[in-house]
């Protein structure tokens, strides 16, 4: 589920621009100042011109606001060193598909009325709407529409979090870490590294199906399967998928780091919902996964180092 190799990041224009050659409005200048000084010196005029063109082509206030938001996001990622040309940016891009599919597939489980989920009665009607948005995000991702999938997942997760804080504050502490990490990881991923290759889409589809089908089958009466969206089953599936990705991408530090970043929301889920014995087993399992992944990665580095050494 790793995104394609990065190209140079798209220089998203800034609100700082009016027409080329005209003085920039104050708001535009403020957005440009988010960029590091050296980066702004080298690329500021080009970014401003591109942003002005994008705003001219935008139809309506919402579209223009989206262009400003894109610029703000690009400037913030450059400032934080998480553009598509850095290891941090590639790691976040590698984590995003796992995060979206894991959260979205769990939301699909929550849509099944016969499967218990611990939301309060007051939150349940709203959670159904937000789970629907996350489920739609997974469908868009599998269809290769990542530019739709990510905003839908962000909208569903953010609305879910806000609703929990307002409507059901007694269960919000259990939801906040998971949803906050999902939102942060999806927001931070560079948008120009999109998992739209055929292999990425099949992997996302297989992961979502593996998370969703056993609980749904149990709800339909198939014996011996996991009964709830809050069991370790999504964790187990994500661990297997991530381990497979690590074995395949052990020579790519960004992909390795991204795979482990994607596990952070699931650790929060474990801490929030699972009793102590199960928690200990799951933490031990992830510790073992970490050790295996490090071993695979280090072994790959040793083999590459030996291959580069001259013989004799």
C-alpha positions, -999 to +999 in steps of 0.1 A: +000+000+000+030+022-004+026+053-026+046+057-058+081+071-056+079+109-050+085+135-076+092+171-069+064+186-048+038+206-067+044+242-059+011+253-046+005+290-050-002+313-022-029+337-012-001+362-013-007+366-050-029+389-068-022+393-105+015+389-114+031+423-111+004+437-087+011+442-050-001+412-029-029+416-003-020+413+034-036+379+038-016+365+009+016+378+024+008+362+057+004+328+041+037+331+021+055+339+054+047+305+067+073+291+043+109+290+055+128+321+044+151+304+020+123+284+004+102+315+000+131+334-015+137+307-041+101+297-049+079+325-036+071+343-069+063+310-086+040+299-058+023+333-057+017+332-095+003+297-094-019+304-065-033+335-082-041+314-113-058+288-092-079+313-074-089+329-107-101+296-120-119+287-088-157+290-089-171+305-058-159+313-023-157+277-012-134+268-041-112+298-034-111+290+003-100+254-006-071+269-027-061+290+003-063+259+026-042+239+001-015+266+002-016+267+040-012+230+042+017+230+017+034+258+035+030+241+069+044+208+056+074+226+041+079+244+074+077+212+094+099+193+069+073+168+058+071+175+021+070+147-004+108+150-009+117+142+027+117+109+046+092+122+071+068+132+043+072+098+026+066+080+059+034+099+065+023+092+029+029+055+035+009+056+067-021+073+053-037+044+033-034+021+064-049+047+086-078+055+063-087+019+055-084+008+091-106+035+104-130+033+075-134-005+077-140-003+115-167+023+107-183-002+083-185-027+112-201+000+133-229+004+107-241-032+112-270-028+137-265-062+153-229-056+162-223-040+195-203-008+197-199+012+229-213+045+217-239+060+239-276+060+228-274+098+222-243+095+200-254+064+181-276+082+155-248+107+148-221+080+147-241+062+120-237+093+097-200+097+105-194+060+100-211+063+066-187+091+056-157+069+066-172+040+047-176+061+016-140+073+020-128+036+018-149+031-013-133+062-029-098+051-020-104+016-035-117+033-066-086+053-069-102+086-059-078+096-032-085+133-036-121+125-024-112+097+000-090+118+023-114+148+027-143+124+034-123+105+060-112+138+076-147+151+076-161+120+092-134+117+118-135+154+128-173+155+130-173+122+150-148+137+174-167+170+179-200+152+183-185+129+210-172+159+229-205+177+227-231+150+229-214+122+248-185+136+269-184+105+291-171+084+262-151+111+244-119+103+263-119+068+248-124+081+212-102+112+213-068+096+210-078+073+181-097+099+161-071+127+168-043+105+155-063+095+124-070+132+117-034+142+123-018+115+102-042+121+072-037+158+074+000+156+075+004+132+045+017+151+014-013+151-010+009+146-041+019+111-030-014+093-037-019+055-033-037+051-066-017+023-082-036-009-090-016-028-064-023-002-037-060-003-044-062-041-043-043-041-011-067-015+004-097-036-007-083-068+007-075-051+040-109-036+043-126-069+034-105-088+060-114-064+087-151-062+079-162-097+067-156-118+099-176-096+123-204-092+097-205-130+091-207-135+129-237-111+130-254-132+104-250-163+125-217-179+114-203-195+145-167-191+158-161-156+145-154-123+163-186-105+175-177-069+178-159-040+161-140-034+194-124-069+195-087-072+185-097-084+150-090-051+132-057-049+151-048-085+140-055-077+103-036-044+104-006-062+120-005-088+093-008-063+065+018-040+080+042-069+085+038-080+049+044-044+038+076-042+059+089-075+044+082-061+009+096-026+015+124-033+040+148-012+018+126+018+020+130+037+054+100+059+047+077+029+041+090+012+072+084+043+093+050+048+078+039+013+085+046+018+122+031+053+123-001+036+111-002+014+142-004+044+166-042+049+164-047+011+170-026+013+202-049+040+214-079+018+205-064-010+225-057+012+255-092+026+255-113-005+251-095-037+259-092-052+294-058-058+310-051-094+300-060-087+264-041-055+265-010-072+276-013-098+249-018-072+222+011-050+234+033-081+234+022-090+199+031-055+186+064-056+204+071-088+186+060-072+153+084-043+160+113-067+167+106-088+136+103-057+114+136-043+127+153-076+122+140-078+086+151-042+079+186-046+094+191-079+077+183-062+044+208-034+051+235-059+059+229-078+027+230-046+006+262-035+024+279-068+016+267-067-020+283-033-024+317-044-010+342-055-037+350-092-038+386-101-029 
